[in-house]
Amino acid sequence: MAENGRVAVVTGGVRGIGAAICRKLSEAGLRVVASDLDAEAAEQFAERTGLAAYAWNVADPEACSSGLERVAEEVGPVEILVNNAGTNRDRMFHKMSREEWQQVLEVDLGSMFNMTRPVIGGMRERGWGRIVNISSVSAQKGQIGQTNYCAAKAGVLGFTRALALESAAKGITVNAVAPGFADTEMVQAMPDDARQKMVAQVPVGRLAEPAEIARCVAFLVSEEAGFITGATISANGGLYMA
């Protein structure tokens, strides 16, 4: 898989899909750094896994720049970036507030700039880099009550394709993974009937395991995936077929 010793940063990396990505990349021999908004959760994750974990807000460009500078100083230059952090403020659009719209756009889409801009120059200078952006099946098919989330995650796909074109000649690949419904803590906390309705929509008849999403990411950051860029892997159990 990926070359040993490269530094990989995973945002939203201490829970759910992000934590599974961190574990999988660590198994591949990478020096993994998780970032999260919650400082206490990051500290607990580091103690539990032995991986480096930092806390900063991906919606804050200055926090991202200073956080990534600290990673470069304490761990090494960032050669792999997984933009996984996200949030949702679900509500029917006719009832949605400007704040609910803005919060999701700033975290889910604004973080693409905030996290990627500080590291892309170094990747271009070194002639190698891997960027994987986590989108969603909701960006592809739409979802009631999620116009803000769908808009942001669709923006992630556009960002991915454009940056892939700009970066290809510099040895940098930029790809996206669009997960479907995954068996995370958030889904487990849902009422049983709501969860059953969710599963009923999926042709394979179950939710994704976070590790299944993580394996997609691990492949895309590997040396073997060097000819794949601007692509979206849809890991959704047949929920949406492009």
C-alpha positions in Angstrom: 0.0 0.0 0.0 1.3 3.5 0.8 4.9 4.1 1.4 6.0 3.9 5.0 6.6 7.0 7.0 4.5 9.5 5.1 2.4 11.8 7.2 -1.3 11.6 6.8 -3.8 14.1 8.4 -7.4 13.0 8.8 -9.9 15.6 9.9 -12.8 14.5 12.1 -10.5 11.6 12.8 -11.4 10.5 16.3 -14.9 9.0 15.8 -16.8 6.9 13.3 -15.6 6.8 9.8 -12.7 9.2 10.6 -11.4 6.9 13.3 -11.7 3.9 11.0 -9.7 5.8 8.4 -7.0 6.6 10.9 -6.7 3.0 12.0 -6.5 1.7 8.4 -3.9 4.2 7.3 -1.8 3.5 10.4 -1.9 -0.2 9.5 -0.6 0.7 6.1 2.5 2.2 7.7 1.6 5.9 7.6 2.3 8.3 10.4 -1.3 9.3 11.1 -2.5 12.5 12.7 -6.1 12.9 13.6 -7.7 16.3 14.1 -11.0 17.1 15.8 -12.9 20.0 17.1 -13.2 18.4 20.6 -9.9 18.7 22.5 -10.9 16.1 25.1 -12.0 13.6 22.5 -8.7 14.1 20.6 -6.8 13.5 23.8 -8.7 10.3 24.6 -8.3 9.1 21.1 -4.5 9.6 21.3 -4.4 7.7 24.6 -6.5 4.9 23.3 -4.7 4.4 19.9 -1.2 5.8 20.4 -1.8 8.0 17.3 -1.2 11.7 17.3 -4.3 13.8 17.7 -4.8 17.6 17.7 -7.8 19.8 18.2 -8.8 22.7 16.0 -11.9 24.0 14.2 -11.7 23.2 10.4 -14.1 26.1 9.8 -11.4 28.5 11.1 -8.7 29.1 8.4 -6.2 30.5 10.9 -6.7 27.5 13.2 -6.1 25.2 10.3 -3.0 27.0 9.3 -1.5 27.0 12.8 -2.5 23.4 13.4 -1.0 22.2 10.2 2.2 24.1 11.0 2.4 22.4 14.3 1.9 19.0 12.7 4.7 19.8 10.2 7.1 20.8 13.1 6.2 17.9 15.4 5.5 15.0 13.0 6.6 16.0 9.5 5.4 17.5 6.3 1.9 16.6 5.4 1.9 14.5 2.2 -1.6 12.9 2.6 -4.7 14.8 3.6 -8.1 13.3 4.2 -10.8 15.9 4.5 -13.4 14.0 6.5 -14.7 16.4 9.1 -18.3 17.4 8.6 -21.5 18.5 10.4 -25.2 18.6 9.7 -28.1 20.9 10.7 -31.0 19.1 9.1 -34.2 21.0 8.5 -36.7 21.5 5.7 -35.4 24.4 3.6 -38.5 26.5 4.2 -37.8 26.4 7.9 -34.0 26.6 7.7 -32.2 29.5 9.2 -29.4 31.4 7.6 -27.2 30.2 10.6 -28.0 26.6 9.9 -27.2 27.0 6.2 -23.9 28.8 7.0 -22.7 26.5 9.7 -22.8 23.5 7.4 -21.3 25.3 4.4 -18.4 26.6 6.5 -17.5 23.2 8.0 -18.3 20.8 5.2 -17.2 22.9 2.2 -15.2 25.8 3.7 -12.9 23.3 5.3 -11.8 22.1 1.9 -10.0 25.4 1.4 -8.9 25.9 5.0 -7.2 22.5 5.2 -6.0 22.0 1.7 -4.5 25.5 0.9 -1.8 25.3 3.6 -0.5 21.9 2.4 -0.9 22.0 -1.4 2.2 24.1 -1.9 4.5 21.7 -0.2 3.0 18.8 -2.1 3.6 20.6 -5.4 7.2 21.3 -4.4 7.9 17.7 -3.4 6.1 16.3 -6.5 3.9 14.0 -4.6 0.6 14.1 -2.7 -2.7 12.5 -2.0 -5.9 14.3 -1.1 -9.1 12.4 -0.4 -12.3 14.4 0.3 -15.3 12.7 2.0 -18.5 13.6 0.3 -21.8 11.8 0.6 -24.4 9.9 -1.3 -26.7 12.8 -0.4 -24.7 15.0 -2.7 -25.4 12.6 -5.6 -29.1 11.8 -5.1 -30.4 14.6 -2.8 -32.0 14.2 0.6 -35.1 15.7 2.1 -34.3 18.1 4.9 -30.6 18.4 3.9 -30.4 21.2 1.3 -27.5 22.7 3.2 -25.6 19.4 3.6 -26.3 18.3 0.0 -25.1 21.6 -1.4 -21.9 21.5 0.6 -21.1 17.9 -0.2 -21.9 18.4 -3.9 -19.4 21.3 -3.7 -16.8 18.9 -2.4 -17.2 16.9 -5.6 -16.6 20.0 -7.8 -13.7 21.0 -5.6 -12.2 17.6 -6.0 -12.4 17.5 -9.8 -11.0 21.0 -10.3 -8.1 20.5 -7.9 -7.4 17.2 -9.5 -6.9 18.9 -12.9 -4.7 21.6 -11.4 -2.5 19.1 -9.5 -2.1 16.1 -11.8 1.1 17.2 -13.4 2.7 17.7 -10.0 2.2 14.1 -8.9 -0.7 14.9 -6.7 -4.0 13.0 -6.9 -7.3 14.4 -5.6 -10.2 12.0 -5.2 -13.5 11.7 -3.3 -15.3 9.0 -1.5 -19.1 9.3 -1.3 -20.3 7.0 1.5 -23.9 5.9 1.9 -25.5 5.2 5.3 -22.8 4.0 7.7 -23.1 2.2 11.1 -21.7 5.1 13.2 -22.5 6.3 16.7 -24.9 8.9 15.3 -26.9 6.3 13.4 -26.8 3.9 16.4 -28.4 6.6 18.5 -31.4 6.9 16.2 -34.7 5.3 17.2 -35.0 1.7 16.0 -37.9 2.5 13.5 -35.9 5.3 11.9 -32.8 3.2 11.6 -34.9 0.3 10.0 -36.4 2.7 7.5 -32.8 3.8 6.6 -31.6 0.2 6.1 -34.7 -0.6 4.0 -33.6 2.0 1.4 -30.2 0.2 0.8 -30.3 -2.6 -1.9 -27.7 -4.7 -0.1 -29.9 -4.6 3.0 -27.5 -3.2 5.6 -25.5 -0.2 6.7 -21.8 0.2 5.7 -19.2 -0.6 8.3 -16.8 2.4 8.8 -13.9 0.1 8.0 -15.4 -0.4 4.5 -15.2 3.3 3.8 -11.7 3.4 5.3 -10.5 0.7 2.8 -11.6 3.0 -0.1 -9.5 5.8 1.4 -6.5 3.6 2.0 -6.5 2.5 -1.6 -6.8 6.1 -3.0 -3.8 7.3 -0.9 -1.6 4.3 -1.9 1.1 4.3 -4.6 -1.0 1.8 -6.5 -3.7 4.5 -7.1 -1.3 6.9 -8.7 -3.3 6.9 -12.0 -6.6 7.6 -10.4 -7.5 11.3 -9.9 -10.6 13.4 -10.0 -12.7 10.2 -9.3 -15.5 9.6 -6.8 -15.8 6.2 -5.2 -19.5 5.6 -4.4 -19.6 3.2 -1.4 -23.3 3.2 -0.8 -24.6 -0.4 -1.1 -26.4 0.4 -4.4 -28.4 3.3 -2.9 -27.3 5.5 -5.8 -25.8 4.3 -9.1 -24.2 6.8 -11.4 
